[in-house]
Amino acid sequence: MFAALRRPRVLLWAAAGVATLGFLIALESAARRYGLPGPITNLASEVVLAPHSGPLLYAGLALTMVVLTWRQRFIALGTAIGIDCVFFLVRWALDADMNFGNGALWVLLGCAVVALTRRTGQERVLLLKGAGLGMLLVAGHKTGDTWLLITSKTRPSVLDPYVATADHALGNPSWLAGRLVEATDPVGFHILYWVYGQLPLAAAVFALYQLRHVAVERRFPGHHLVRTFLVIGLLGPGIYMLFPVVGPIFAYGADGGHWAVADVWPNTPPPLTAPHPIPFDEITPRNCMPSLHTAWATAIFLHSRKGSRALRYLGAFWLTATLTATLGFGYHYGVDLIAGVVFTLTIDAAMRAFDRGWDRSAVLLVAYGTTVFGLLLASYRYLPTEMARHPWFYGPLLLLAMASVIRGYMRTTRARDAGPAPALQPEPQPELV
């Protein structure tokens, strides 16, 4: 046992587990300070109470099932559906809130218990990784909800006037997309709303494709979508705290109520005035900069490139629809999307380097992407008026900065993918139970 604990990879996973648990406890404590349940309480309550998102729980179960055989998958799915049917009947008899997903959570937790009590060696590690992957997807969603609460409570002022002013350099794309969505209502609105709301489910579908060979090869690939997704969700909310922005529909639209600067979205572009921080309510999340919906959709697009033709088309559609929805619903400014793309490419490049090794090209790409991202945020904060006054210079410059990171990412990843794959370390043989 102690020899196993000395292995670097085991120590790394143990450290990551302890850090994740500490992070969840800290968020739970912060939420309790504001009189609301945190991610641990929300997740624990869904063992019995009606879940907020049944599809998310089943998506987590689907990720866990990549380590199971087909027979075990049918048993796990059948057990989850059976448990949900029992909960459904009890809730129907008690006239309680009707929803599904408890069965998926029960089976997820059951897989972890089976791994600890009924498996040994590599089989235990593999099943624990599968259960952990599914739980991380679910817990990440709960953690994000708590982060959004903290941003609204701890950042009384927002920087929307700065971002809206900088967005003049791009021609106020949120206002244009907003009118486009209004013109295609109800069909366009409902399609985009569904795409925007089902991002976790889409991520699970693409991740399942990437992980489809895990049950046969008895190992996870070194780099896959879920890892990039989780790191984006971990780092993104920290930027929210540094750059709090609520979005056009709140700061310049009817949804902002009396807190809004004006009710002009999406019909009239915001006036070009000297920007300044504005106070806002303690309910609306400050979750615009960068656009994590754009970041996650970009990650899906990147990881769909090596899939089938249908999957590549679906990845391109999801990215296009997500970009349109984030702008057309008034949730983001155009400059948010540029920051989100750069943010994702930098993180995914780092995740690839973590798998294949940190050579000179990987270090330079991550350093360059980080620098560009920092310069974007600084320009939005300190040069918005200049950007608005000279749109024909700063607009193309913003797009060129994003394009340069895209080009660097493509060149680096293509060169590394064309090279020899990293040597796989032999896995220990599973012990017989």
N, C-alpha and C positions, 0 to 999 in steps of 0.2 A: 504493500500500500504506500509506504513512505517513498519507495523508489519511484513509483508512478507519480507521486506528487512533485518529485524533483524534475520531471520532464518539462521543458520550457513551454510546450503547447498546452499542457495541463495547467501549468501555473497561469498562462495567459487567459485561458477560459475561466479559471477560478477568480482571477482578478476582475475580469469583465463581469462575472456574475455578482461579485460583491459590490462593484461600482454601480451596476444596474439596480440592485436592491437598495443601496444607499440613496440613489437618485430618486427612486419611487417613494421611499420613506420621507425624504426631504420635501417632495411635492405634496405628499399627503399632509404633512405638518403645515405647509404653507396654505393649503386649501382649508384646513380646519381652522386656521387663524381667521379666515373670513367667513366662518360658519357654514362651509359647504363640504361635502364629501370629496375626498381625493381619489386618485386612480385605483388604489388598493381597495378602498371601500366600495367603489363602483363595481369593480370586477368581482369582489366577493359577493356582493348583493345579487349578481346575476346568476349565481349558482342556484338560487331559488326564485327570486323575483323575475318579472318580465324583462328580458334584455332590451337594451335600446337599439341594438343592431344585430338581428339574427343572421343576415348574410355575412357580416364580418366574422362572426363566430364560426360559421361553417367554412368560410375561407381559411381561417386559422386551422380548422380540423383538416381541410384538404391539404394544406402544407405539411401537416404532421404525417398524413397518410402516404407521403412520398417514400417513407422508409419502410412501409409495410408491404407484405405480399398481397396479391389480389384477393386471396381468401380473407386475410386479416382486414383488408379495406372494406370488403362487403360486411364483415361482422361489425367493424367500427361504425360504418355509416348506418347500418340497420339498427344498431344499439342507440345511436344518437336520435334517429327518427322515432324509435319506439319510446324513448324517454320524453321526447317532445310531445308525442301523442298523449302520454299520461298527464303531462303538465297542462296540455290544452284542455283535456276533459275536466281536470280539477278547476282550472280557471273559469271554464264555461259554467261549471256547477256553482262556483262562488261568485260569478258575475264580476270577475277581476279583469285587469288589463290583459288583453290577448296579444301575445307575441310568441316567437319561437327562437330557439338558439340555446336553451338550457342544456339540451341533450348533447350538442356539440361541445360545450364547455365541460360537461361531465366526462365525456370520452377523452377530451384533451388532458384533463387532470388524471384520468384513469391510466392513460398511456405513460405519464410520468411515474405514477405509482408502480405500474407493472415493470417499468425499466429498473426501478430501484429495488424491487422485491423479487422479481422473477427472471431477470436477465443478469448476465455477467459479461465481463470483458468488453470486446468491441461491440457486441450486440447491445449491451447496456448503453454505451456511449452513443451509438447511432440513434437508438430510440429516444434517449434524452435530448439529443440535438434536434430530432424531429419535433418532439413535444415543445422544446424551448422555442423553436422557430415559430410554431403556431401561436404560442402564448405571447411571443414578442410582437407579433402582428396585432393581436388583440390589445395587449397592454400599451403598445405604442399609440393606438387610437385613444385610449383612456388618458394617457399621459398628455397627448396633444390638447384634449379638452381642458385639462387642468392648467396647462401652460397658457391657454387663451384666457382663462379666468384671471390668472395672475397678471397678465399684461394689462387687462382692463382695470384692475384694482390698483396697480402700482405705477401706472403711467397716466396721470390725470390730463396731461397735455399731449397733443398729437402734432405731427409735422406734415400734415396733408398739404397746406399751402406751398411748402417747398417743393414737394413732389409734383403737385399739379402745375406749378410754374415751370419746373424742368420738363414736364411732359409736353409743353408747347413746342419744344424742339422736335418732337415726333409727330406733331399735328394733332394732339389730343385724341389718340386712337380709342380710348374708352368711350368718348362721346360718339364717335363714328360707329363703333360696334354696338353701342346701346341703341342707336336708331335703327341699325340693321336688324337686331333682335326684335325690336318693336314691330318692324315692317313684316317680319316672317312669323309673328305670333298668330295662332297658338302652336303650329307644328314645330317651327324652329326653336321656340322657347322650351317646349317639353323635351325635345331631343337633347338639347344642350344641358338642360337641367338634370336629365337622367345621367348623361355622361359625367357631369361635374360631381354628382352625388355618389356615383358608383366607382370612384377611383380606387378604393381599397380592393374591391372585387376584381377590377381589371388587373391590378397588380398581382393578385393571387393567381389569375389565369395565366399570365405571362410567366410568373415564377414557377408554376406547375409544369409548364412546357420545358423550362430550363432544367428542372429537377426531376424530369421524368425517368431518368436512368439510375437514380440513387438506389432504389430497391434492388436493382440487379448488381450494380457495381459496389454496393455497400460503402459508399463514400459520397460526400457532398462535393460539387465542383468548387474550385478555389474562389471563383468570383461569380456571383449571381445577383439578381435584381434585389432580393430582400435585403442584402447587406447594404447596398446603396440607399435603398428606401429608408432603412432604420437610421443611418448616419445623417441623412437629410433631415429626418424628423427630430433627431437629437440636437443638431447644430442650429437649424433654422429658427426655432423659437428664441434662442439666445440673441439673434439679430433683431427680432421684434422688440426686445427690451432696449436695445441701443437706438433703434430707429422706429418709433411707434407711429403707425399710419393706419387709418381705418378704412380708407377707400372712397371713391367718388360718390357712390350711392348714399353714403352716410355723411361725408363732409360737405357734399354739394348737391344732395338729393333729398327727396322727401323722407327717406328712412332715418335721416339724422334728426328729425324733429327740430326743436328750437336750438339744438346744439350745432346745426349745420351752418356753414358760412353763408350759403345761399341755396335756393332750390332751383338749380339750373341744369342738373344732369337729367337726361342726355341731350337736351335740346339746344342749350346755349353754352359754349365753352366758358370756363371760368375766367373772370377778369384778370388781366395782367397787372398785379399790384405787388408791392414789396411784401414778401412772405414773412410770416412770423408764426410761432407756435400758437395753437388755439386749444382752449380747454374742451374736454369732451366727457361724456357720461362714463359711469363705472360699469357698464354692461357690455358695450361693443368691443370685441377683441381688436387689438392693434396688430393685425396679422397680415399686413400687405407687403412689407419689405424684408426679404424678397418674396416673390410669389411662390409658395411651396407647391400649390397645385401645378404651376408651370414646371417647377423643379421635378416633381414626381412624374408628370406626364412626359417630360424630356427623358427621364430615366427609363420609362417604359419604352419609349421610341428607340433609345440606344440599344437596349437589350433585346429588342425585337428584330434587329438587323440580321441576326444569324438564324432566324427562324424560317419557317416556310413562307411562301409568297403570300398566303392569306394572312399569316401572322404579321408580316411586314406591312401589309396594307392596313391591318387593324391598328398597328402601332402608330402609323402615320395619321390615320383618322382620329385616333384618341388624342394625339398631340394637337392636331388642328382644331378639333372640337373644344378641347380644354382651353386653348388660348383664346378662342372666340368667346367661350362662356365667361372666363375670368374678366375679360374686358366688357362683354356685352351685358353682363349682369351688374356692372358697376362695382365689382369687388376689388378691382386692381387698376392701376395706371399702367401705361405702356412701359415706363421705365422699370416698373416692378418686374415685368416679364423678362426684360434684358438681364436684370440682376439674377433672376431665377435660373436662366439658362447657363450663365457663367458659373453660378453657384454649383449647379448639378455637374457640369463637365469637370470642374475642379475636384469635386468629391469622388466622382466615378473614376477619374484618373488616379486618385490616391488609393482607392480600393483595388484597382487593377495592379498598381505598384505593390501594394501590400501582398498580393498573391504571387506576382511574377518577379518581384525584386525591385529595389530602388536603384535603377541605373541613372545615368546623367540626364537622359531625356525625360524620364518620369519626374525627377526632382525639379528640373527647369519648368516643366509644364504645370506642376502643382504650384510652384512659386509664382509663375506668371499669372495663372488663373486667380490666385489669392490676391495678387497685386492689382489686377484689373478690377476685381470685385471691390476691393477697398477704395480704389479710385472712383468707381461708380458711385458708391455711397457718399464719398466726400464731395463729389461734384454735385450730387442732388442736394446736399445740405448747404454747401457754401458757394456754389456758382449757379443757382437756378435762374436768377434774373438774367445773367449773361447768356445762358443757354436759350432762354425764351426770346431774347432780343436778336440772336443770331442763329435761327433754326437751320438755315441752309448749311451752316458749318458744324454746329454741335449735333444735329440729328444724324447726318452721315457718320460723324465721328463716333457716336454711341454704337451705331450698327457695325462700324468697322472694328471697334473694340471687341464686340461680341463675336464677330466673324473671325477675328484673329485667334480667339480662344478655341472656336470650333475647328479652325484649320489646324491649330497645334494639336488638338485632341485627336483629330482624324489621322494626322501624319504619325503621331506617336503610337497610337493603338494599332494602326496598320503595320507599322514596322515591327512592333513587338509580337503581334499575332503571326507575322510571317516568319519570325525567328523560331528557334527550338523551344518547345514547351518545357516548363520546369520539371525536373525529375520528381516523380512521385515516390514518397517514402513507403516502404512496405507496411501494410497494416498487420497488427497481431491477429492471429487466428482466434475466432470466438471460442470461448469455453463452453463446454456442454453443460446444460442445466440438469 
